[in-house]
């Protein structure tokens, strides 16, 4: 999606435990992940930014907007949860993980969120490699940090202009949750992609980029 966001300076940091980020034993609560993001903006000398978050990254984005409203000029939430409290359907699998991770398991974990559109194989392979680079403790701590957190929209108010993009075939997040999230954010816009599953950004990056660019351009005066 990043190459499609022409006209914007884009930073795409890895969250703690993922990609090239550090993978410490602790620090994976939702609040700490949001503080990491705020610290990145501080280090980059970015006073305010447009924040785009997909799936659990959108949960972190919500928490950032609640905890540091001065940092968030606008939000785009893509397949982002309203509430992750409790155990997810795949929590037992993650709890059982040990190092080194099995490539077959990482590959199979991608099927948790069925894809309705073809995704380039190179992208799938990149996701498998990224999953294998995450130690077992990071998988567990990230999931626990998300599921133990108070939902951001329960703990505070998101004031930033917000666009919510959601796939109507999402097998994890119900439409009612997306409508509730939109209702809790003043002026939020909910756009539904009828033929898309949970991984909206994977399935239709061009549509997401186009909708995000139009929305964020309209919010430029908030920077």
C-alpha positions as CSV (number, residue, x, y, z in Angstrom):
1,X,0.0,0.0,0.0
2,X,2.8,2.4,0.8
3,X,3.9,3.0,-2.8
4,X,0.3,3.9,-3.6
5,X,0.1,6.7,-1.1
6,X,1.7,9.3,-3.3
7,X,1.9,12.8,-1.9
8,X,2.5,11.6,1.6
9,X,5.7,11.0,3.6
10,X,5.1,7.6,5.0
11,X,6.8,6.0,8.0
12,X,6.0,2.3,8.6
13,X,7.6,1.2,11.9
14,X,7.5,-2.4,13.1
15,X,5.7,-2.7,16.4
16,X,7.6,-4.2,19.4
17,X,8.2,-7.9,18.8
18,X,7.6,-7.8,15.1
19,X,9.8,-7.3,12.0
20,X,13.0,-5.6,12.7
21,X,11.9,-4.2,16.1
22,X,13.4,-5.4,19.4
23,X,11.8,-8.5,20.9
24,X,12.2,-8.1,24.6
25,X,10.5,-10.3,27.1
26,X,8.1,-7.6,28.3
27,X,6.4,-4.4,27.2
28,X,3.6,-5.7,25.0
29,X,0.6,-4.2,26.6
30,X,-1.7,-2.1,24.4
31,X,-0.7,1.0,26.3
32,X,3.0,0.2,26.0
33,X,2.6,-0.4,22.2
34,X,1.0,3.0,21.9
35,X,3.7,4.6,23.9
36,X,6.3,3.0,21.6
37,X,4.5,4.7,18.7
38,X,4.4,8.0,20.4
39,X,8.1,7.7,21.1
40,X,8.8,7.0,17.4
41,X,7.0,10.2,16.4
42,X,9.0,12.1,19.0
43,X,12.3,10.6,17.7
44,X,11.3,11.6,14.1
45,X,10.4,15.1,15.3
46,X,6.9,14.6,13.9
47,X,4.5,16.8,15.9
48,X,1.3,15.5,14.5
49,X,0.7,12.7,12.0
50,X,-2.0,10.9,10.1
51,X,-2.1,7.4,11.6
52,X,-3.2,4.3,9.5
53,X,-3.6,1.1,11.4
54,X,-4.7,-2.4,10.1
55,X,-6.2,-5.1,12.2
56,X,-4.4,-5.1,15.6
57,X,-2.4,-2.2,14.4
58,X,-5.6,-0.2,14.3
59,X,-6.2,-1.1,18.0
60,X,-2.8,0.4,18.8
61,X,-3.7,3.4,16.7
62,X,-6.9,3.9,18.7
63,X,-5.0,3.8,21.9
64,X,-2.5,6.3,20.6
65,X,-5.4,8.6,19.7
66,X,-6.8,8.3,23.2
67,X,-3.5,8.7,25.1
68,X,-1.9,11.2,22.8
69,X,-4.6,13.2,21.0
70,X,-2.1,16.0,20.3
71,X,-0.1,13.6,18.1
72,X,-3.0,12.3,15.9
73,X,-4.3,14.6,13.1
74,X,-6.5,11.9,11.6
75,X,-7.1,8.1,11.8
76,X,-7.7,5.4,9.2
77,X,-8.7,2.2,10.8
78,X,-8.6,-0.8,8.5
79,X,-10.3,-4.0,9.9
80,X,-9.7,-2.6,13.4
81,X,-11.3,-4.1,16.5
82,X,-13.7,-2.4,18.8
83,X,-12.9,-4.9,21.6
84,X,-10.5,-7.8,21.9
85,X,-11.1,-8.7,25.6
86,X,-11.3,-12.4,26.2
87,X,-9.7,-15.3,24.4
88,X,-9.5,-15.4,20.6
89,X,-10.3,-18.6,18.7
90,X,-6.6,-19.2,18.2
91,X,-5.4,-18.4,21.7
92,X,-4.7,-22.0,22.6
93,X,-2.5,-22.5,19.6
94,X,-0.4,-19.5,20.5
95,X,-0.2,-20.5,24.1
96,X,1.3,-23.8,23.1
97,X,4.1,-22.3,21.0
98,X,7.7,-23.1,21.7
99,X,11.0,-22.0,20.0
100,X,12.0,-22.6,17.3
101,X,8.7,-22.0,15.6
102,X,7.5,-24.5,13.0
103,X,7.2,-23.0,9.5
104,X,4.2,-25.2,8.8
105,X,2.4,-23.7,11.8
106,X,3.2,-20.1,10.8
107,X,2.0,-20.8,7.3
108,X,-1.2,-22.4,8.6
109,X,-1.8,-19.4,10.9
110,X,-2.4,-17.2,7.9
111,X,-5.6,-19.2,7.3
112,X,-7.1,-17.8,10.5
113,X,-8.4,-15.0,8.3
114,X,-9.6,-16.4,5.0
115,X,-8.8,-14.4,1.9
116,X,-11.5,-13.8,-0.7
117,X,-9.2,-12.2,-3.2
118,X,-5.9,-13.5,-4.6
119,X,-2.8,-12.1,-2.8
120,X,0.6,-12.2,-4.4
121,X,2.5,-15.2,-3.3
122,X,5.6,-13.1,-2.6
123,X,3.6,-11.2,0.0
124,X,2.5,-14.5,1.7
125,X,6.1,-15.7,1.8
126,X,7.2,-12.4,3.3
127,X,4.5,-12.8,6.0
128,X,5.7,-16.4,6.8
129,X,9.3,-15.1,7.1
130,X,8.1,-12.3,9.4
131,X,6.2,-14.8,11.6
132,X,9.2,-17.1,11.9
133,X,11.4,-14.1,13.1
134,X,9.0,-13.6,16.0
135,X,10.0,-15.7,19.0
136,X,7.3,-17.6,20.8
137,X,7.3,-15.2,23.8
138,X,6.5,-12.3,21.4
139,X,3.6,-14.1,19.8
140,X,2.1,-14.9,23.3
141,X,2.8,-11.5,24.8
142,X,1.4,-9.5,21.9
143,X,-1.9,-11.5,21.9
144,X,-2.2,-11.3,25.7
145,X,-1.5,-7.6,25.6
146,X,-4.3,-7.0,23.2
147,X,-6.8,-9.3,24.9
148,X,-6.1,-8.0,28.4
149,X,-6.4,-4.3,27.5
150,X,-9.4,-2.1,28.2
151,X,-10.7,-1.2,24.7
152,X,-9.5,2.3,23.8
153,X,-13.0,3.6,23.0
154,X,-14.1,2.4,26.5
155,X,-11.2,4.2,28.3
156,X,-11.4,7.6,26.5
157,X,-12.6,9.5,23.5
158,X,-11.1,9.6,20.1
159,X,-11.4,13.1,18.8
160,X,-9.4,12.8,15.6
161,X,-11.3,12.7,12.2
162,X,-11.6,8.9,11.5
163,X,-12.2,6.7,8.5
164,X,-13.2,3.1,9.3
165,X,-12.7,0.6,6.5
166,X,-14.2,-2.9,7.0
167,X,-14.7,-6.0,5.0
168,X,-18.3,-7.3,5.2
169,X,-17.0,-10.9,5.0
170,X,-14.8,-10.4,8.1
171,X,-14.9,-13.7,10.2
172,X,-13.5,-12.0,13.3
173,X,-15.1,-8.5,13.6
174,X,-18.9,-8.2,13.4
175,X,-20.5,-5.3,11.6
176,X,-22.2,-4.2,14.8
177,X,-18.8,-3.6,16.5
178,X,-17.8,-1.4,13.6
179,X,-21.0,0.6,13.8
180,X,-20.5,1.0,17.5
181,X,-16.9,2.1,17.0
182,X,-18.0,4.7,14.4
183,X,-20.8,5.9,16.8
184,X,-18.2,6.4,19.6
185,X,-15.9,8.6,17.4
186,X,-17.5,12.0,16.6
187,X,-17.9,12.4,12.9
188,X,-16.4,9.0,12.0
189,X,-17.1,7.6,8.6
190,X,-17.6,3.8,8.1
191,X,-17.0,2.4,4.6
192,X,-17.9,-1.2,4.0
193,X,-16.2,-3.3,1.3
194,X,-18.9,-6.0,0.6
195,X,-16.6,-8.6,-1.0
196,X,-13.6,-8.5,1.4
197,X,-12.7,-10.4,4.5
198,X,-10.8,-9.4,7.6
199,X,-7.5,-8.7,5.9
200,X,-8.7,-5.7,4.0
201,X,-5.3,-4.2,3.5
202,X,-4.0,-7.5,2.0
203,X,-6.9,-8.1,-0.3
204,X,-7.4,-4.6,-1.8
205,X,-4.5,-2.3,-1.1
206,X,-5.4,-0.1,-4.1
207,X,-8.9,0.6,-2.8
208,X,-7.6,1.2,0.7
209,X,-4.9,3.6,-0.5
210,X,-7.4,5.5,-2.7
211,X,-9.9,5.9,0.1
212,X,-7.3,6.8,2.6
213,X,-5.6,9.3,0.4
214,X,-8.9,11.1,-0.4
215,X,-9.9,11.2,3.3
216,X,-6.5,12.3,4.6
217,X,-6.2,15.0,2.0
218,X,-9.5,16.4,3.2
219,X,-8.0,16.4,6.8
220,X,-4.8,18.2,5.8
221,X,-5.8,21.3,7.8
222,X,-5.6,19.3,11.0
223,X,-1.8,18.9,10.7
